[in-house]
Amino acid sequence: MRTEIPFGNIDHVAIVVKNLKKTISFYENYLGFKIEREFGNKELGVRAVVLKRKSSRIELFEYKNSKPTYAKNICQVHGAKVPKSYFEPGIKHIAFRTSKFDSAVEKMKKAGIKPWIKPKKGYSGDSITFFQDPNGILLEVVSPINKR
């Protein structure tokens, strides 16, 4: 049975990086991206930026390596259990934009797709929830704060 969930385009791809400063420099100097916004969570030991080039966005996360952080110790992000590999460099999720956040979440539930976390405000202030595709790949539903 086909249930079309009201998503727009891909909003961003999230990547955990070893060195945020070096990675930002690479994307700015070689690929033409610019910082759109910065955010983070001190309790979880994470710094993040959203880079934008035309209509493309990349969300970069750096977890502190100097000491174990709260998130790494309990292996939780947004209250959901994740493997320790979640904090290692690599692509972590693909986010889909929607201007109909509540409707998208409700259609997912009706289709039997359980959210990985309860819908909430993310660290950036956006409305978010996550779910998994059949391969266990995390997909985010996001309603950006500046696009409501």
C-alpha positions as CSV (number, residue, x, y, z in Angstrom):
1,M,0.0,0.0,0.0
2,R,1.4,3.4,-1.0
3,T,1.2,6.2,1.5
4,E,2.9,9.4,0.3
5,I,4.3,11.4,3.2
6,P,4.3,15.2,2.6
7,F,8.1,15.7,2.3
8,G,9.8,18.3,0.2
9,N,13.4,18.1,-1.0
10,I,16.3,16.7,0.9
11,D,17.1,19.4,3.5
12,H,20.6,18.2,4.4
13,V,23.0,15.3,4.9
14,A,24.5,15.0,8.4
15,I,28.2,14.2,8.8
16,V,30.2,13.6,11.9
17,V,33.7,15.0,11.4
18,K,37.1,14.8,13.2
19,N,38.0,18.4,13.0
20,L,35.2,20.9,12.4
21,K,37.4,23.9,11.7
22,K,39.4,22.0,9.0
23,T,36.2,20.5,7.5
24,I,34.5,23.9,7.3
25,S,37.6,25.4,5.6
26,F,37.6,22.5,3.0
27,Y,33.9,23.0,2.1
28,E,34.2,26.8,1.9
29,N,37.5,27.0,0.0
30,Y,37.1,24.1,-2.4
31,L,33.3,23.6,-2.8
32,G,31.9,27.1,-2.3
33,F,29.8,26.4,0.8
34,K,29.2,29.1,3.4
35,I,28.1,28.8,7.1
36,E,24.4,29.3,7.3
37,R,24.2,28.7,11.1
38,E,26.0,27.3,14.1
39,F,24.6,25.4,17.1
40,G,25.6,22.7,19.6
41,N,25.0,21.2,22.9
42,K,27.6,21.6,25.7
43,E,26.1,18.8,27.8
44,L,26.5,16.3,24.9
45,G,29.9,17.7,23.9
46,V,28.9,18.5,20.3
47,R,29.5,21.5,18.1
48,A,27.6,21.8,14.8
49,V,27.3,24.0,11.7
50,V,25.0,24.0,8.7
51,L,26.9,24.8,5.5
52,K,24.9,26.0,2.4
53,R,25.7,26.2,-1.3
54,K,22.8,27.2,-3.5
55,S,20.0,24.9,-2.3
56,S,22.3,22.2,-0.9
57,R,23.0,21.9,2.8
58,I,25.5,19.8,4.8
59,E,25.2,19.6,8.6
60,L,28.6,18.9,10.3
61,F,28.9,17.6,13.8
62,E,32.1,17.4,15.9
63,Y,32.1,15.4,19.2
64,K,34.8,16.3,21.6
65,N,37.6,13.7,21.6
66,S,39.6,15.0,24.5
67,K,37.5,13.2,27.1
68,P,34.5,11.0,27.1
69,T,31.3,13.0,26.8
70,Y,27.8,12.3,28.2
71,A,26.4,11.3,24.8
72,K,29.3,8.9,24.1
73,N,29.1,7.3,27.5
74,I,25.4,6.6,27.4
75,C,25.2,6.2,23.6
76,Q,22.1,8.3,23.3
77,V,21.2,11.1,20.9
78,H,17.9,12.9,21.4
79,G,17.0,10.3,24.0
80,A,17.4,7.3,21.6
81,K,20.0,4.6,21.9
82,V,22.7,4.6,19.2
83,P,25.8,2.5,18.6
84,K,29.2,4.0,19.6
85,S,29.9,4.2,15.8
86,Y,27.4,7.0,15.6
87,F,30.0,9.3,17.1
88,E,32.7,8.3,14.6
89,P,33.3,10.3,11.4
90,G,31.0,9.5,8.5
91,I,27.5,10.2,7.1
92,K,24.9,9.7,9.8
93,H,21.5,10.7,8.4
94,I,19.6,12.2,5.5
95,A,17.1,14.9,6.4
96,F,13.9,15.6,4.5
97,R,12.3,19.0,4.7
98,T,8.5,19.4,5.3
99,S,6.3,22.4,5.9
100,K,3.6,19.9,7.2
101,F,5.5,18.4,10.1
102,D,2.6,17.1,12.1
103,S,0.9,15.7,9.0
104,A,4.1,13.9,7.9
105,V,4.6,12.4,11.4
106,E,1.0,11.2,11.5
107,K,1.1,9.6,8.1
108,M,4.3,7.8,9.0
109,K,2.7,6.4,12.1
110,K,-0.5,5.3,10.1
111,A,1.8,3.6,7.6
112,G,3.4,1.6,10.5
113,I,6.7,3.5,10.4
114,K,7.6,4.2,14.0
115,P,9.6,7.3,14.8
116,W,13.0,6.6,16.2
117,I,12.5,9.5,18.6
118,K,9.4,11.3,19.6
119,P,8.9,14.5,17.6
120,K,10.6,17.4,19.3
121,K,12.6,20.6,18.9
122,G,16.2,19.7,18.0
123,Y,19.4,21.3,19.2
124,S,19.1,23.8,16.3
125,G,15.6,24.8,17.2
126,D,14.0,23.0,14.3
127,S,11.1,20.5,14.7
128,I,12.5,17.1,14.1
129,T,11.9,13.4,14.3
130,F,13.9,10.4,13.0
131,F,12.9,7.0,11.5
132,Q,14.8,4.2,9.8
133,D,14.5,2.9,6.3
134,P,14.5,-1.0,5.9
135,N,18.3,-1.0,6.0
136,G,18.5,0.8,9.4
137,I,19.6,4.1,7.8
138,L,18.5,7.1,9.8
139,L,16.2,9.5,8.0
140,E,15.2,12.8,9.6
141,V,12.0,14.7,9.1
142,V,12.7,18.4,9.7
143,S,10.6,21.6,9.7
144,P,13.3,24.3,9.8
145,I,12.6,27.2,12.2
146,N,13.0,29.8,9.4
147,K,10.6,28.0,7.1
148,R,7.4,27.6,9.2
